[in-house]
Amino acid sequence: MVTQNSAHGEGLLSHTVDTLTMGQQPVEASEPERTPNRPERDVFAKAYRYTRAEEATALGLHPYFRAIAAQDGGVVTVDGREMIITGSNDYLGLTQDPRLKRAARAALDDFGTSCTGSRFLTGTLTLHEELELRLAAFMRKPAALTFSAGFLGSLSVVAAIAGRHDILYYDRENHASLVDGARLSFATLRKFEHGDMDDLERHLARDASRGGGRLIVTDGVFSMSGHIAKLPEIVALARRYGARVMVDDAHASGVLGPTGRGTAEHFGLEAEVDLILGTFSKSFASVGGFIAGEAKVVNWIKHMARPFIFTAALPAMQMAAVLEALEIMDAEPWHRERLWDNVGLLHGGLAALGFDTLGTESPIVPILIGPDDLAMAFWRSAWDAGVFTTPALPPSVPAGRAIVRTSVNANHTREQLERLLEVFAVAGRGLGVIA
Ligand SMILES: Cc1ncc(COP(=O)(O)O)c(C=O)c1O
C-alpha cells in the first residue's frame, strides 16, 4: 500500500524520477489516440505529456504497482521469484486462512457475486444487518454501519457529520480519505501539527467564541509514521472545548488494545471516543469499512451520506470473511500476540543496526533514509535481494525525509524477519545510511 498523501501518486513518482533520471534519455511518450487541433484545450493533454512513469519503468526504478502472482504468509511470488513481503496490512495474517476462504465461498453460493444495488434501495442483505450487529458488539458501541470501502466510510462519515458551520480539527498526518471527506463536508478545516496537542489546543481556543459544532478527527495508528494518537490528551481537550472525537482505526483494529478493539481500548477510553471508523482491508482480511457509534448518529449517516447511498452495497463474500475474522480475533488471541512478538523483533533488530525508525509504536515501521535517490537505491537493493517493500517520497513525506515503509504481520516467521534485517543491513551499510 502506498498511503496517505501518496494518493497523489503522480507527484510522488515524478519526484522520484526527476531525481533519478538526470542525464538519462527520456523514453518516447505513448502516442495519443487522436491528436487534437488545439492541445491546450484538450483535457487529456496532461496525460499525453506524462512520461515519467514510463521512464521510471524503463530504468527499472518504478517501485509501485508490482504484480503479485501468489501469496503465502510472509512470502509472495513476483515475476516467478519468491520474495519476503514487508509493508502489507495483513496484520493478523488471516487473508489465506482456510476458514475465511470457506466462509466467503459459502456466502458466494448463498448470495451470488454482487448486490448490484445500493444499501438504500435493493442492496441490503440479511448479512449486512448481521455483520453490523456483530461489529457494534465487537466495538462495544450501540450501532455500526458498513461501507463498500474504508475510504468511502471516511468520506461518508465526515461529510455527513460536519456541516457548513462546523469545524473539523485534523492531525496533519491524517489519512487522505479523511482529508477528502473534509473537502466534501464544506466545514472549516483546522489542521494541527502531527501529534502536537499544544497546537490543537491553540486552534480550539482561538475558535472558542465561534458558533457551530466541533469534531476532532485523528488516525488511531498513523499509516506512515506508525505513531499512536495521543488519545488521552485529545479526549481531555475535546471535553474542555465541547468537541466530539472520531478515530480512524484502520491500522489499529485487531492490533491495539488488550482484546484488539483498537486505540480507544488501548487507552481505556472506549466510552470517550464518539465515533470509531474501521476498514476491513487490513486485520479483517477482507475489503470494506465500518463506523461504530451512537445509534442516532449512525442512523443519520445511513440516511444522509452520499458515498454510502449512491454506491453498490458490500458483497456477501467480503462480509462473510469479516464475520469469520471477528470470531478468530476473539477466540484466538495468539495471532495478535504473534504480531506483537514480530513487532518487537523488527523494532529491536532495526534499532540494533542503527536505523532511525522515527519513533514508531506499532507494526508500521518507517525506515528513515533521507534523500530521495538514496531511498530509491535502498529500495532497489532490497528488491534485488528478494525483499518486497516500497519507498515513500515527498510530497507524501517532508522533503529530504524519504523513507522505506515496512510493516510486520503475524505470519512472518523469525527466519523471514532475520533475512529482512540482513538485507536491510547490507543495503544500509552499502549506501551509508547506517555505520
Ligand atoms: C488510516 C486509513 N484510513 C482509511 C483507509 C481506507 O481504507 P480502505 O482500504 O478500506 O479503503 C486506509 C487505507 O489505506 C487507511 O490507511
The ligand as an SDF file (V2000), in Angstrom:
LIG
                    3D

 16 16  0  0  0  0  0  0  0  0999 V2000
   -5.7930    5.3150    8.0080 C   0  0  0  0  0  0  0  0  0  0  0  0
   -6.5870    4.7900    6.8550 C   0  0  0  0  0  0  0  0  0  0  0  0
   -7.8970    5.1000    6.7640 N   0  0  0  0  0  0  0  0  0  0  0  0
   -8.6640    4.6530    5.7530 C   0  0  0  0  0  0  0  0  0  0  0  0
   -8.1460    3.8370    4.7720 C   0  0  0  0  0  0  0  0  0  0  0  0
   -9.0240    3.3830    3.6420 C   0  0  0  0  0  0  0  0  0  0  0  0
   -9.3180    2.0520    3.7780 O   0  0  0  0  0  0  0  0  0  0  0  0
   -9.7860    1.1080    2.5650 P   0  0  0  0  0  0  0  0  0  0  0  0
   -8.5500    0.4280    2.0780 O   0  0  0  0  0  0  0  0  0  0  0  0
  -10.7420    0.1700    3.1900 O   0  0  0  0  0  0  0  0  0  0  0  0
  -10.4050    1.9770    1.5380 O   0  0  0  0  0  0  0  0  0  0  0  0
   -6.8000    3.4710    4.8290 C   0  0  0  0  0  0  0  0  0  0  0  0
   -6.2430    2.6150    3.7720 C   0  0  0  0  0  0  0  0  0  0  0  0
   -5.0980    2.5590    3.4990 O   0  0  0  0  0  0  0  0  0  0  0  0
   -6.0020    3.9580    5.8930 C   0  0  0  0  0  0  0  0  0  0  0  0
   -4.7050    3.6440    5.9650 O   0  0  0  0  0  0  0  0  0  0  0  0
  1  2  1  0
  2  3  1  0
  2 15  2  0
  3  4  2  0
  4  5  1  0
  5  6  1  0
  5 12  2  0
  6  7  1  0
  7  8  1  0
  8  9  2  0
  8 10  1  0
  8 11  1  0
 12 13  1  0
 12 15  1  0
 13 14  2  0
 15 16  1  0
M  END
$$$$
